[in-house]
């Protein structure tokens, strides 16, 4: 290729590279704030065992106690900065955007705490639903111990142990569903809420997930492997017959 | 790459095809090779989309897909191998894009484990062999843009069951970066390195 064409081709590669990076950053700036979970491009690592407050009877391995999360958030002129509070085991977290906790006269900081709870000690689940995992109390207090109200919605993220499809917030006497988004790749569910309180993941009663999907996936992979082996063998045979004197 | 009614087929890896293992196929054989490749790609995508997340079955599927991507023949394209500096710059640009994206988010999740790190690196390599070697190798018969966009589309769609439709634009854009790297370097090493780093950036 003549040098001037090679140079032009090189420039074209870098222009397309800049376009690709630009597209990614635009997509990221609109998508990332909506997805507060680990968005790996595959969720394949078997997860750490779920930590139960009150483990189910048939748990295959010893249960470890779930951990709490606590963070002191300094309030500025516009209230709380953009930040997140996560439990030590990563099973629950809240994401606060800038100003989620409004500035309070005399208050320089607020303490946000996430505490795992046994759902058996709370109101029963709504009809035809079952809880999936621990409940988590999310609360914020100022230096005087007074509770704090939200100035803007926060995002609550919970990991679930089995197959949650809903995120519920306690009303004190019952539960109200939030508009939740499930991320099966990381066994997480999240929702935006304008109130602190107690949250829990839930699923329809008797739901067990799709048990045959693993068989379909492995079956398709094996069939693909067979097709690849046939193509490989055919290509090898062709090469042998194409060789001079073969 | 059409040549006198036949195709040039790279039977093994691109590295071996560059060393001269090329065969010119009669039209009927090239059709058979294309049908088998289409079957490999379709079955591989179905397996990736259906893999149950966070299970041993998902790891098994990934391993199988990596083997499919490595052994299925692809049409040969006469691409000059990149210089080490060129490869490093392309990988650096990709990693910089993912690092900038990582600054836009504060993901909530469990702490990283060695198993998670190993699995996510393996997954990146297997997916890149499948998408950027096998799928790109066939789709780019219709042009580099078809290869880049086509593989990015497949990559994004197979991840919808695990991450939801909300993540589709991001996975599509990530696939475009990987495809651009495949086009710019002529191999799947640059996208594999970038993909593995992008995954690790998510964990830490």
Interface residues (C-beta under 8 A of the other chain):
Chain A: X13 X16 X17 X20 X21 X23 X24 X25 X26 X27 X28 X29 X30 X31 X32 X33 X34 X35 X36 X37 X38 X39 X40 X41 X42 X43 X44 X45 X46 X47 X48 X82 X83 X84 X86 X89 X90 X91 X92 X93 X95 X157 X159 X181 X182 X183 X184 X185 X186 X187 X188 X190 X209 X210 X213 X214 X216 X217 X218 X219 X220 X221 X222 X223 X224 X225 X227 X228 X229 X230 X231 X232 X234 X235 X236 X238 X239 X242
Chain B: X9 X11 X21 X23 X24 X25 X29 X32 X33 X36 X37 X39 X40 X43 X44 X46 X47 X48 X50 X51 X52 X53 X54 X55 X56 X57 X58 X59 X60 X61 X62 X64 X65 X67 X68 X71 X72 X73 X90 X93 X94 X96 X97 X98 X100 X101 X104 X105 X106 X107 X108 X109 X110 X111 X113 X115 X116 X119 X120 X123 X124 X127 X155 X159 X161 X162 X163 X164 X166 X167 X169 X170 X171 X172 X173 X174 X176 X177 X179 X180 X183 X184 X195 X198 X199 X202 X203
